[in-house]
Amino acid sequence: MKALDALHEAHKIAFSPFVFETAYTMLELGILEAIFDAKQGITIEDLAKKTNVSEYGVRVLCEMAESSEIIEQKTPGNYVTTKVGYFLLRDEMTRVNLYFTHDVCYNGLFYLKESIQNGKAEGLKVFGDWKTIYEGLSSLPEHVKKSWFDFDHFYSDNSFDDALKIIFKDSPKQIFDIGGNTGKWSIASTKYNPDVRVKMFDLPGQIKVAQGNINKIDEIKDRVEFQTIDLLDPTSEIPAGADVYWMSQFLDCFSEEEIEQILLKIKKNMSPNSKIYIMETFIDDQRFPAATHSLVATSLYFTALANGNSKMYTSSAMKYIVKNAGFECVKEHHLHEDSFHTILEIELKK
């Protein structure tokens, strides 16, 4: 890279919050949509009339967006969207990431330095006085909660169809859904197989939400049980009785030491014939740079807001922790066609 190009990139970083807020504001005010709809281009004056935003407001936003290659002038004074602008408008992953960043992370990331220095999620105080975000998840403002769940579900829902085929290849009768969140996996698995029973483990707030979702579905509600648990409590236990222990996008919420302790809790009471399935979006197992970039950024959400000590892991790091806990990874299932996920199939070390 030439020095002038490197200087330009450095200035992009210096002003990156301005670019981000420009994109967010243009989406929220309908300006980017209006530009996209005008295939032959649209002027500042017409944009102002169409969106009911002042010409001044439209102009400063468009100038920043043009400099950031979100829009461009097709002919002098007539703006159209670029491919970048198109993806901001129409790519679901981009939109989910953008609103998660704006609503959930933006204010808390101001305290990233303090979070790194102190080893705790200092940014969480922008929402409440909790040790982790999971304790206060059900109490977050509605728009924040929506963006959090949209983000969480986007990176899990599109994997369930393939995951169900993998989990049910050995016809399990009892699944322990550890860290079941809103109950989406418990619902999917009990609908998929009419004979399976699921027991969901999570914090009280998540259990309450999951019970509300599952108890509305007559065909499955009698096959799902719930147990509140704080897995960081050293006295808590995961009981025996499961054919499958399922953890989807759950272990990334813990430090390496905590993950090992959770696995040891399972190991204490599990049957020698039981299996653990760990589904994660591993940093080193992505096809596209955009996905990898999203994951490494998400690690900083954990640092500043979620808990202060976890991250998105590589598959090699997770397998190392699994081995230390006395298990072996017998198979890796890569769900790459429509998913970002890998499932590690785990058994007790023989």
C-alpha positions, 0 to 999 in steps of 0.5 A, spaced: 500 500 500 502 506 498 503 511 503 497 516 501 493 510 500 495 508 507 494 515 510 487 515 507 485 508 510 488 511 517 483 517 516 477 512 515 478 509 521 479 516 525 472 518 522 469 511 522 463 513 527 461 519 523 460 514 517 457 509 521 452 514 524 451 517 517 449 510 514 444 509 520 441 515 519 440 515 512 437 508 513 432 510 519 430 517 515 428 513 509 434 517 505 438 511 502 431 507 500 429 513 496 436 514 493 435 506 491 428 507 488 431 513 484 434 508 478 436 514 474 438 518 480 435 524 485 437 531 487 438 533 494 432 538 493 428 532 491 430 527 496 428 533 501 421 533 499 420 526 498 423 524 505 421 530 509 428 532 511 431 539 510 436 540 504 441 541 509 440 535 513 440 531 506 446 534 503 451 533 509 449 526 510 449 525 502 456 528 502 459 523 507 455 517 504 459 519 497 465 520 500 464 513 504 462 510 497 455 508 499 452 513 494 455 516 488 453 521 483 450 518 476 450 525 473 452 531 476 447 532 482 443 526 481 445 521 487 444 513 486 446 507 491 453 504 490 453 496 491 455 498 498 449 502 499 445 496 496 448 491 501 446 496 507 439 496 504 438 489 502 443 484 505 440 481 512 446 480 515 449 487 514 442 490 517 442 485 523 449 487 524 448 494 524 442 495 528 446 490 533 452 495 533 448 501 534 442 499 539 446 494 543 454 496 543 455 503 541 454 506 547 458 501 551 464 500 546 466 507 549 468 503 555 472 498 551 479 501 554 476 500 561 474 493 560 480 491 557 484 494 563 479 491 568 477 485 566 470 486 566 464 489 562 465 496 564 460 498 558 454 494 561 453 500 566 449 504 560 444 499 561 444 497 568 447 494 574 448 487 572 454 483 572 453 480 565 448 482 560 444 475 560 442 477 567 439 483 565 437 481 558 429 481 559 430 488 562 433 491 556 429 497 553 425 494 547 428 496 541 435 494 544 432 487 546 429 486 539 436 488 536 440 483 540 435 477 539 435 479 531 442 478 531 442 472 536 437 469 532 440 471 525 446 467 527 442 460 529 436 460 526 438 458 519 442 452 521 437 448 525 435 444 519 441 441 518 443 441 525 436 437 527 438 431 522 445 431 525 443 430 532 437 425 530 441 421 526 442 416 533 435 417 535 436 421 542 430 420 546 432 426 551 436 432 550 438 437 555 438 444 551 443 448 555 443 455 554 436 455 551 435 462 551 428 463 548 427 456 547 427 456 539 432 449 539 427 446 544 421 448 539 425 446 533 427 439 536 420 437 539 417 439 533 422 435 528 421 429 532 414 427 536 418 422 541 423 426 543 423 430 550 427 436 552 430 439 558 432 446 557 437 449 562 438 457 563 438 463 567 431 465 570 429 471 565 431 466 559 427 460 562 421 465 563 421 467 556 422 460 553 416 458 557 412 463 555 414 461 547 413 454 548 407 453 553 403 456 547 404 450 543 400 444 545 403 439 541 410 440 544 409 443 551 408 437 555 415 434 552 419 440 554 421 441 562 425 447 564 431 448 570 433 454 572 441 454 573 447 459 574 453 455 570 458 459 574 455 457 581 460 452 583 455 448 586 450 448 580 449 441 577 447 438 570 443 432 572 444 425 569 439 422 564 440 425 557 442 422 550 444 429 547 447 435 551 446 441 546 449 447 546 448 452 541 452 459 540 452 458 548 460 457 550 462 463 546 459 467 552 464 464 557 472 464 558 476 458 556 476 456 564 469 457 565 467 453 558 472 447 561 468 447 568 461 447 564 464 441 560 466 438 567 459 439 570 456 435 564 461 430 565 460 428 572 453 425 571 453 424 563 452 416 561 458 413 557 454 413 551 451 420 551 454 425 546 455 433 547 454 437 540 457 444 540 454 449 535 458 455 534 461 460 529 468 459 529 473 465 527 477 460 523 471 456 519 468 461 515 468 462 507 467 469 507 472 475 510 465 479 512 463 473 516 470 473 519 470 480 520 463 480 524 465 475 528 472 478 531 468 484 532 463 480 536 468 478 541 469 486 543 461 486 544 463 480 549 469 484 552 465 491 553 458 489 554 456 482 555 461 479 561 468 482 560 472 475 559 469 471 553 470 471 545 468 468 539 473 462 539 477 458 533 475 451 532 482 449 534 481 453 541 475 450 543 477 443 541 483 444 546 478 446 551 474 439 550 480 435 550 483 438 557 476 437 560 477 429 558 473 429 552 474 428 544 471 431 538 469 425 534 467 429 528 466 436 525 460 437 521 460 444 517 454 447 515 457 452 510 451 452 505 446 457 508 450 457 515 456 460 518 456 454 523 460 448 525 458 443 530 463 439 534 460 432 536 463 430 543 464 424 546 468 422 553 475 420 552 475 412 551 
